[in-house]
Amino acid sequence: MLLALTCIAIGEGSAAAQSDSVAVTPKFTFADGVYLSFDDFRRNKPTYAWTDLEGKVVSNEKTYITKIEQLALKNRQGKVLSPTDIWGVCIDGLPYIKVVTGEEDKYFATFAGLRVKGRINYFSYEADSVRLVEIAAYNPVNGLPFRKGRIKKTEQIGMEKLLHWNTGEIVDLTLENAMKWIADDPQLYNTLAALPEAEAEQKLLKSLMIYNDRNLVYLIK
């Protein structure tokens, strides 16, 4: 959908775990706007509200993907906000993290929505993968190759990433990386480690959600 920047409301946090803080649960809604840094995101303090900006933003809730062609600050005579300066955005309470996708990055910035929220966050998107493919030219008389070479072929591949709330580190979603990040929960770690590798990988995202539920992170109001 095409977003009307002047009409996006700012979301607030959900149920409080303490009087001065709120837990980041799966249903937690972050404050809408543009975040220029990871620290701003962790504090739930967007640098700019959508009402401060004008430009073109396209967001697809089904694919968890948002694309931004351009943004400008209204109160600074149209000063352009460079996509390279943006860490992430939030739309309707859902954070989207800026990602690198390849050729399309020349034309607009791409942001992937968090599908799992908490101490360990998960997001996915598609990106270009370039590989060299060997080709040959054949002699029409004898059918034998007389010239060979390699060309670049670009394909779209699925990318799955984890974002750690405490550090901002982003790593690939692998069993090895996930096990490192849940090592401070011995019961869950041992349960997952005891499973056959294929079964552990199948239950990985569910295990991360269990970990988040048992190891909550909090925002100061």
Backbone as a ProteinNet text record, in pm:
[ID]
protein_1_A
[PRIMARY]
MLLALTCIAIGEGSAAAQSDSVAVTPKFTFADGVYLSFDDFRRNKPTYAWTDLEGKVVSNEKTYITKIEQLALKNRQGKVLSPTDIWGVCIDGLPYIKVVTGEEDKYFATFAGLRVKGRINYFSYEADSVRLVEIAAYNPVNGLPFRKGRIKKTEQIGMEKLLHWNTGEIVDLTLENAMKWIADDPQLYNTLAALPEAEAEQKLLKSLMIYNDRNLVYLIK
[TERTIARY]
83.7	0	87	36.8	108.2	67	164.3	133.4	123.2	23.8	13.2	88.4	205.1	293.2	230.8	145.4	89.1	-22.4	-58	-173.6	-137	-8.8	29.7	35.2	-36.9	-41.1	79.4	110.1	221.7	169.2	224.9	181.1	247.8	186.5	241.8	264.4	339.6	372.4	253.3	271.7	163.8	176.6	128.2	114.8	246.3	240.7	360.7	393.4	522.9	567.4	597.5	637.4	661.7	599.2	596.3	530.3	604.8	737	815.5	872	827.6	880.7	775.4	799.9	709.9	792.6	738.8	807.9	786	890.4	879.8	831	701.7	637.3	600.7	553.8	513.8	408.6	324.8	218.4	257.8	380.6	424.1	427	375.1	376.1	476.6	571.4	672.1	615.6	684.7	642.7	672.2	572.2	588.2	681.8	757.2	847.2	974.3	1075.6	1204.9	1310.9	1386.1	1493.4	1628.1	1711.4	1842.4	1949.4	1919.2	2018.7	1950.8	2029.6	1980.1	1945	2023.3	1995	1859	1825.4	1693.3	1584	1608.2	1511	1494.5	1605.3	1597.7	1526.9	1535.9	1466.6	1323.9	1288.8	1155.9	1130.5	1235.8	1228.4	1267	1171.4	1206.2	1262.3	1361.5	1422.1	1322.6	1242.4	1140.8	1008.3	901	766.8	732.1	641	601.2	540.8	480	419.8	524.5	652.3	761.2	815.9	767.8	829.4	731.1	785.9	707.8	791.9	724.7	797.8	714.7	782	713.8	758	661.6	686.8	582.9	629.3	539.1	563.1	457	470.7	373.3	423	341.2	338	224.1	212.4	229.2	186.9	192.7	335.9	421.6	560.2	655.6	604.2	687	798.1	770	870.2	818.6	904.3	875.7	986.2	947.7	1045.2	1026.9	1138.2	1136.7	1218.6	1151.3	1221.3	1289.4	1218.5	1276.8	1197.3	1265.9	1203	1265.3	1182.8	1232.3	1167.4	1241	1189.6	1103.7	982.1	889.5	936.8	990.1	1023.4	1163.1	1230.1	1364.2	1370.4	1262.9	1254.1	1289.4	1234	1250.2	1384.2	1461.1	1590.1	1571.1	1646.3	1630.8	1696	1624	1677.2	1732.4	1862.5	1925.9	1893.6	1854.8	1828.7	1949.4	2070.4	2190.4	2200.6	2129.5	2132.9	2026.7	1939.3	1827	1863.4	1844.2	1865	1740.8	1625.1	1500.5	1381.5	1264.4	1140.4	1036.8	930.1	820.6	688.8	606.2	476.2	370.7	267.9	160.9	215.4	318.6	373.1	475.5	497.5	591.1	722.9	835.5	965.6	1012.1	1074.8	1135.5	1282.5	1371.2	1514.8	1568.3	1654.6	1710.9	1801.8	1786.6	1864.5	1926.4	2025.1	2090.6	2037.2	1980.4	1919.2	1991.1	2073.3	2145.7	2116.3	2084.7	2067.3	1959.6	1852	1741.6	1782	1890.1	1932.9	1972.8	1997.1	2030.8	1910.3	1790.7	1669	1586.2	1591.1	1518.4	1576.3	1549.2	1594.6	1488.9	1533.6	1443.4	1455.6	1340.6	1335.7	1254.1	1305.7	1238.9	1178.9	1051.6	981.4	1021.2	1018.5	1050.8	934.5	959.4	857	855.4	967.9	978.5	1041.5	979.3	1028.2	1062.4	1169.1	1209.6	1360.1	1416.6	1562.1	1632.7	1575.3	1625.8	1517	1548.8	1452.8	1485.7	1381.1	1398.8	1333.4	1404.3	1344.9	1400.2	1327.5	1369.1	1336.5	1406.3	1387.4	1458.1	1443.8	1512.5	1622.7	1733.9	1847.6	1910.3	1984.6	2053.3	2172	2189.1	2307.4	2369.6	2494.4	2562.3	2659.9	2648.6	2742.4	2789.8	2905	2962.5	2914.3	2863.9	2814.2	2899.5	2945.1	3028.8	2942	2978.1	2907.4	3009.4	2960.5	3049.1	2983.8	3067.5	3022.1	3066.9	2974.8	3002	3018.5	3107.5	3128	3009.2	2937	2818.2	2851.3	2976	3014.4	3035.7	3120.9	3152.2	3087.8	3020.1	2951.5	3042.6	3168.9	3263.8	3274.8	3295.6	3311.3	3443.5	3440.4	3564.3	3595.2	3501.3	3523.5	3442.4	3507.1	3439.6	3461.9	3368.5	3381.2	3284.9	3293	3203.9	3129.9	3003.6	2922.2	2860.3	2825.6	2761.7	2611.2	2556.3	2412.4	2358.7	2256.9	2198.5	2069.1	2059.4	1939.7	1893.3	1765	1709.5	1711.7	1767.3	1770.4	1709.6	1654.2	1595.8	1702.4	1691.6	1784.1	1706.1	1761.7	1700.4	1803	1762.2	1856.3	1802.7	1896.9	1866.1	1929.3	1855.8	1903.5	1898	2012.3	2015	1982.7	1885.9	1839.1	1948.7	2032.4	2131.4	2245	2281.5	2401.9	2376.8	2264.6	2239.6	2306.8	2373.8	2442.5	2340.7	2371.4	2286.6	2366.5	2309.4	2376.1	2276.9	2329.7	2243.6	2166.7	2045.1	1968.3	2025	2104.4	2157.6	2142.6	2146.3	2136.2	2253.4	2371.7	2490.6	2478.1	2435.6	2422.2	2314.2	2202	2092.8	2134.2	2207.3	2250.7	2343	2427.5	2515.8	2434.5	2326.8	2249.1	2153	2122.3	2032.9	2109.8	2242.5	2324.9	2301.9	2250	2223.9	2091.8	2024.4	1904	1934.1	2003	2051.7	1943.5	1825.7	1719.9	1679.2	1655.9	1617	1733.2	1853.3	1972.3	1989.5	1981.1	2000.5	1890	1767.5	1655.9	1678.3	1719.2	1741.5	1864.6	1968.2	2091.7	2070.5	1971.7	1946.8	1871	1814.3	1737	1828.5	1784.5	1857.4	1865.6	1972.3	1995.1	1878	1823.9	1713.1	1591.1	1562.2	1447.3	1472.1	1595.7	1629.7	1613.5	1655.5	1640.9	1494.2	1413.9	1270.9	1202.3	1250.5	1187.9	1261.7	1350.4	1437.2	1360.2	1273.4	1200.3	1109.4	1044.3	959.6	1043.1	1162.4	1251.4	1293.5	1317.1	1354.7	1240.4	1117.6	1002.3	986.2	1012.7	1008.8	1117.3	1235	1345.9	1307.7	1250.5	1211	1108.4	1015.5	911	969.5	1075.8	1138.5	1248.6	1289.9	1398.4	1356.9	1259.2	1201.6	1300.9	1283.9	1356.5	1253.6	1299.7	1207.2	1250.3	1150.5	1171.3	1131.6	1213.3	1176.8	1073.7	967	861.6	913
-119	0	123.7	231.9	359.1	438.6	474.9	540.6	691.1	749	894.8	936.6	996.1	1020.4	1109.3	1199.6	1292.7	1230.2	1106.6	1046.4	927.9	900	783.8	821.5	746.1	775.7	715.4	765.1	714.7	614.8	492.3	387.7	399.9	339.2	339.3	195.5	178.8	47.4	-23.2	-155.5	-237.8	-252.1	-365.3	-383.9	-367.3	-299.8	-272	-387.5	-422.4	-524	-458.8	-333.9	-256.4	-119.3	-38.7	90.4	184.1	164.2	256.2	192	72.1	5.2	-84.4	-120.2	-210.6	-319.5	-440.2	-553.2	-554	-590	-604	-745.7	-758.9	-887.3	-894.3	-1011	-1020.4	-917.8	-874.3	-779.5	-634.4	-612.7	-476.1	-392.9	-271.2	-180.8	-69.1	-56.2	48.2	180.7	289	422	439.2	481.3	499.2	615.2	599.7	705.3	649.2	735	699	698.6	589.1	574.3	585.8	678.3	695.4	607	545.9	461.1	347.2	244.1	131.1	174.4	265.4	313.8	382.9	459.9	523.3	417	309.4	200	134.6	106	41	128.2	258.5	350	378.8	324.3	347.6	496.8	566.2	710.3	741.4	741.6	772.6	913.4	928.2	1059.1	1154.4	1102.3	1182.5	1107.2	1179	1123.9	1135.7	1050.6	1056.8	1192.7	1258.2	1388.8	1497.1	1467	1561.8	1546.1	1444	1406.4	1407.1	1415.8	1398.2	1317.5	1240.4	1157.2	1038.3	935.3	818.1	693	630.1	507.8	404.2	285.6	176.4	60.2	14.1	-93	-206.3	-329.6	-448.2	-531.3	-531.6	-601.9	-752.3	-806.4	-951.6	-1001.1	-921.4	-962.7	-906.5	-822.8	-757.8	-673.8	-612.5	-532.8	-390.5	-292.9	-152.1	-95.7	-15.5	47	198.8	268.2	414.3	469.2	547.8	608.7	738	818.2	943.8	996.1	1070.9	1137.3	1275.3	1372	1507.7	1564.2	1649.3	1712.7	1832.4	1836.1	1944.2	2080.2	2085	2213.5	2263.3	2197.6	2241.6	2265.1	2319.7	2357.4	2241.7	2125.5	2010.2	1941.3	1961.5	1894.4	1743.7	1678.8	1535.1	1456.4	1355.1	1263.7	1142.3	1126.7	1019.3	882.7	786.1	650.5	589	632.6	577.3	616	721.7	766.8	699	622.8	561.9	421.3	394.1	258.1	172.7	231.8	158.1	251.5	195.7	272.1	188.6	253.5	182	229	132.5	161.1	77.2	142.2	73.3	-14.1	36.2	-34.5	-141.3	-171	-277	-218.3	-253.3	-202.6	-273.6	-196.6	-248.3	-208.1	-304.6	-281.7	-265.7	-166.1	-146.3	-262.7	-311.3	-425.3	-393.3	-471.1	-458.6	-568.7	-529.3	-628	-643.6	-545.4	-556.9	-442.8	-476.3	-377.8	-275.2	-317.8	-226.1	-115.1	-136.4	-35.9	95.7	92.6	215.4	308.4	251.3	328.1	356.5	267.6	291.5	204.1	243.6	167.5	64.7	-53.6	-161.8	-189.5	-212.8	-239.4	-366.3	-454.1	-581.2	-576.1	-615	-609.8	-722	-692.8	-793.1	-890.8	-1016.9	-1121	-1180.7	-1171.7	-1212.4	-1095.8	-1054.7	-940	-982.7	-924.2	-954.1	-942.8	-1021.4	-1018.5	-1062.1	-1163.1	-1205.9	-1178.4	-1097.6	-1058.7	-1130.1	-1157.3	-1229.1	-1152.1	-1143.7	-1083.7	-1153.6	-1141.7	-1207.9	-1119.3	-1143.4	-1065	-1136.1	-1084.3	-1140.9	-1045.8	-1103.1	-1023	-1086.7	-1005.1	-1054.9	-1142.4	-1250.5	-1335.1	-1347.9	-1307.1	-1308.9	-1426.3	-1507.2	-1617.5	-1622.1	-1682.3	-1694.5	-1823	-1810.3	-1925.6	-1942.3	-2064.6	-2090.4	-2110.4	-2044.3	-2060.7	-2097.1	-2154.4	-2196	-2167.9	-2134.5	-2118.4	-2242	-2297.1	-2423.6	-2403.9	-2484.3	-2486.9	-2556.5	-2490	-2551.6	-2671.2	-2682.8	-2793.1	-2922.1	-2914.9	-3037.6	-3044.6	-2937.3	-2938.3	-2926.5	-2896.4	-2885.6	-2740.7	-2721.6	-2584.2	-2524.8	-2401	-2335.6	-2211.9	-2174.4	-2059.8	-2078	-2054.6	-2064.2	-1935.4	-1908.5	-1790.2	-1796.9	-1699.7	-1694.1	-1561.1	-1568.3	-1448.2	-1445.1	-1325.3	-1310.6	-1331.5	-1411.5	-1435.9	-1397.3	-1313.6	-1266.5	-1341.3	-1392.1	-1463	-1404.1	-1418	-1374.9	-1492.6	-1468.9	-1573.4	-1519.8	-1609.7	-1570.7	-1551.6	-1443.6	-1413.2	-1415.9	-1482	-1487.2	-1439.8	-1343.5	-1278.7	-1273	-1264.4	-1244	-1112.9	-1038.4	-912.8	-924.7	-903.2	-913.3	-778.6	-780.3	-657.4	-588.2	-664.4	-604.5	-534.4	-584.9	-535.8	-473.8	-506.1	-459.9	-545.8	-652.5	-741.4	-814.2	-824.2	-895.9	-1011.7	-1132.7	-1252.3	-1333.1	-1428.1	-1518.1	-1609.2	-1645.3	-1742.8	-1881.5	-1931.3	-2067.4	-2130.2	-2260.9	-2330	-2292.4	-2282.2	-2247.8	-2109.4	-2010.7	-1874.9	-1866.7	-1933.5	-1930.5	-1995.6	-2105.7	-2174.4	-2085.3	-2008	-1915.9	-1812	-1765.5	-1656.8	-1703.7	-1831.7	-1881.1	-1958.1	-1951	-2027.5	-1985.9	-1864.1	-1819.2	-1872.4	-1957.4	-2027.4	-2177.7	-2234	-2372	-2475.4	-2459	-2557.1	-2561.9	-2446.6	-2441.8	-2485.4	-2440.9	-2477.2	-2628.8	-2693	-2837.8	-2913.2	-2862.7	-2926.5	-2923.8	-2808.4	-2795.3	-2875.5	-2875.5	-2947.1	-3097.9	-3148	-3292.1	-3343.1	-3252.2	-3292.4	-3323.5	-3411.5	-3428.7	-3294.3	-3271.1	-3140.5	-3094.5	-3184.1	-3146.9	-3102.8	-3173.3	-3138.1	-3007.3	-2987.1	-2862.8	-2742.8	-2756.7	-2647.3	-2618.9	-2724.1	-2707.9	-2632.3	-2651.9	-2591.2	-2465.4	-2414.1	-2304.5	-2176.9	-2133	-2008.5	-2019.8	-2134	-2155.4	-2148.9	-2205.8	-2203.3	-2060.9	-1979.1	-1839.8	-1762.3	-1791.6	-1724.8	-1766.6	-1894.2	-1940.9	-1870.3	-1859	-1790	-1645.2	-1576.1	-1436.7	-1424.3	-1518.4	-1515.3	-1536.3	-1614.6	-1645	-1545.8	-1464.8	-1369.1	-1232.8	-1173.6	-1048.7	-932.9	-840.7	-713.8	-603.7	-493.2	-387.5	-251.8	-169.7	-30.8	59.1	162.3	260.7	355	379.3	467.7	610.6
0	0	0	-52.9	-54.8	67.5	148.5	274.2	257.9	321.5	329.6	455	435.9	548.9	654.6	614.4	711.9	794.3	763.8	831.4	919.3	936.6	1014.9	1161.9	1246.3	1388.8	1458.5	1575.1	1654.2	1755.8	1754.3	1845.4	1981	2082	2216.6	2261.6	2369.4	2422.7	2482.5	2511.2	2564.5	2715.3	2767.9	2911.2	2986.7	3097.4	3175.5	3267.4	3274.3	3367.8	3502	3499.3	3619.1	3596.2	3702.8	3689.6	3595.8	3580.7	3499.7	3374	3338.7	3220.4	3156.9	3030.7	2959.4	2893.6	2890.5	2830.1	2679.3	2605.9	2460.8	2432	2413.7	2386	2238	2190.5	2049.1	2008.3	2102.7	2070.7	2097.1	2140.6	2170.1	2042.1	2050.3	1934.8	1959.5	1868.9	1878.8	1827	1861.8	1818	1669.6	1593.9	1449.5	1418.1	1310.8	1266.7	1207.5	1197.6	1138.5	1248.1	1255.6	1353.3	1281.7	1326.2	1264	1327.2	1441.5	1506.8	1581.4	1610.3	1687.8	1829.6	1886.7	2021.8	2028.4	1925.2	1920.2	1920.1	1845.6	1838.9	1975.4	2043.5	2174	2277.2	2260.4	2351.9	2305.9	2188.9	2131.7	2110.6	2064	2041.6	1897.2	1804.9	1665.6	1653	1565.7	1543.5	1479.8	1387.7	1319.3	1318.3	1349.1	1329.3	1181.6	1136.1	994.8	959.7	1057.8	1031.6	1007.2	1037.8	1010.6	869.2	796.6	669.7	554.4	435.2	314.1	215.2	131.7	36.7	-6.3	-55.3	-107.7	-32.5	35.7	111	70.3	33.6	-3.6	91.5	157.6	255.7	225.3	233.6	209.2	336.9	404.8	531.7	515.4	401.9	381	365.5	303	281.6	386.3	475.1	577.2	513.6	400.7	330.8	309.5	337.9	311.8	223.5	124	35.2	39.5	49.5	55.1	-60.6	-145.1	-258.2	-216.6	-138.4	-91.1	27.2	114.6	227.6	242.8	279.2	301.4	427.1	497.4	618.1	580.7	631.9	597.8	647.5	767.8	829.6	795.3	700.8	661.4	511	458.8	317.5	224.4	256.7	169.5	177.3	284.9	298.3	291.8	203.8	181	294.3	341.8	441.8	368.2	367.9	291.7	351.3	267.6	316.7	386.3	348.4	411.3	558.5	597.3	736.4	822.5	760.3	832.4	879.2	1008.2	1060.3	1037.9	1064.4	1048	1056	1031	1038.8	1112.6	1152.8	1218	1158.2	1117.1	1057.3	1127.6	1178.4	1251.3	1363.7	1432.3	1547.9	1517.1	1388.3	1350.2	1300.1	1363.4	1318	1189.9	1102.9	980.1	979.8	955.1	959.3	817.4	797.1	663.2	625.9	502.7	455.6	320.1	282.6	152.4	61.9	-52.5	-141.4	-274	-312.7	-438.6	-533.9	-658.1	-764.7	-731.8	-666.4	-636	-539.9	-465.7	-368.4	-434	-565.3	-637.3	-648.2	-638.5	-665.6	-540.4	-443	-318.4	-208.1	-84.3	32	69.2	109.6	147.1	296.3	360.6	503.7	528.1	614.3	644.7	784.6	796.5	923.4	1017.7	1148	1248.5	1262.5	1230.6	1243	1383.3	1452.4	1592.7	1667.7	1778.8	1856	1997.5	2051.9	2188.5	2203.1	2293.3	2311.3	2183.1	2115.6	1985.2	1882.1	1783.4	1680.2	1549.5	1471.8	1345.3	1231.8	1117.5	998.3	874.9	764.5	640.6	521	410.9	288.6	174.8	54.7	-61.1	-106.9	-151.6	-196.7	-320.1	-393.5	-512.8	-473.6	-548	-535.5	-673.9	-685.7	-815.5	-820.6	-925.4	-943.5	-1088	-1109.3	-1242.5	-1308.8	-1430	-1505.5	-1630.7	-1653.7	-1771.4	-1895	-2004.1	-2130.8	-2238.6	-2346.7	-2455.9	-2590.1	-2688.1	-2826.7	-2904.7	-2984	-3052.7	-3203.2	-3260.1	-3405.1	-3469.7	-3560.2	-3620.5	-3709.7	-3749.9	-3839.2	-3762	-3659.1	-3584.8	-3446.4	-3405.7	-3276.7	-3156.7	-3179.5	-3069.7	-3022.4	-2892.6	-2841.1	-2886.4	-2931.5	-2972.9	-2888.3	-2804.6	-2716.7	-2588.5	-2475.3	-2346.7	-2267.1	-2181	-2097.4	-1980.1	-1893.9	-1777.7	-1776.2	-1741.2	-1728.1	-1588.2	-1544.9	-1414.8	-1427.6	-1338.1	-1335.9	-1198.3	-1198.6	-1073.3	-1043	-921.5	-876.3	-743.3	-715.6	-587.9	-490.3	-372.5	-270.6	-141.5	-62.1	64.9	171.6	245.5	354.6	486.1	586.7	719	821.4	903.2	994.2	1137.3	1231.3	1372.1	1417.6	1498.2	1556.5	1708.2	1775	1921.2	1983.7	2073.7	2137.1	2217.4	2284.7	2374.8	2302.1	2185.3	2117.6	1981	1918.1	1782.2	1677	1720.1	1625.6	1538.4	1409.7	1314.7	1256.6	1264.5	1213.1	1130.6	1054.1	978.3	1072.9	1034	1110.9	1082.6	1175.3	1168.6	1306.1	1310.5	1438.7	1528.6	1471	1548.8	1611.6	1532.7	1586	1692.6	1668	1765	1896.9	1889	2010.9	2093.9	2027.7	2099.8	2175.4	2112.6	2172.5	2281.1	2287.1	2392.5	2499.3	2494.8	2588.9	2733.6	2756.3	2893.2	2947.3	2871.1	2916.1	2906.9	3008.4	3000.5	2969.2	3027	3004.3	2857.6	2798.2	2657.8	2569	2603.6	2525.6	2522.1	2638.1	2645.3	2572.7	2581.8	2511.6	2361.4	2309.8	2165.7	2122.3	2205.4	2171.9	2167	2241.3	2246	2123.7	2046	1928.4	1810.4	1719.5	1593.4	1521.4	1447.8	1386.5	1300.6	1219.6	1131	1211.6	1321.1	1404.4	1478	1523.5	1593.2	1500.7	1375.8	1279.6	1250.8	1245.3	1219.2	1333.2	1454.6	1572	1618.3	1534.2	1575.6	1608.7	1518.3	1542.7	1664.8	1679.4	1796.4	1924.1	1919	2035.2	2069.6	1966.9	1991.3	2055.9	2014.2	2075	2220.8	2249.9	2388.6	2470	2411.3	2478	2509.6	2412.8	2434.9	2546.4	2552.1	2653.6	2793.1	2800	2929.2	2965.2	2869.1	2891.9	2836.6	2901.4	2853	2858.9	2765.1	2770.7	2793.6	2854.7	2894.8	2840.1	2816.2	2776.9	2892.9	2916.8	3017.9	2958.1	3030.7	2980.5	2966
[MASK]
+++++++++++++++++++++++++++++++++++++++++++++++++++++++++++++++++++++++++++++++++++++++++++++++++++++++++++++++++++++++++++++++++++++++++++++++++++++++++++++++++++++++++++++++++++++++++++++++++++++++++++++++++++++++++++++

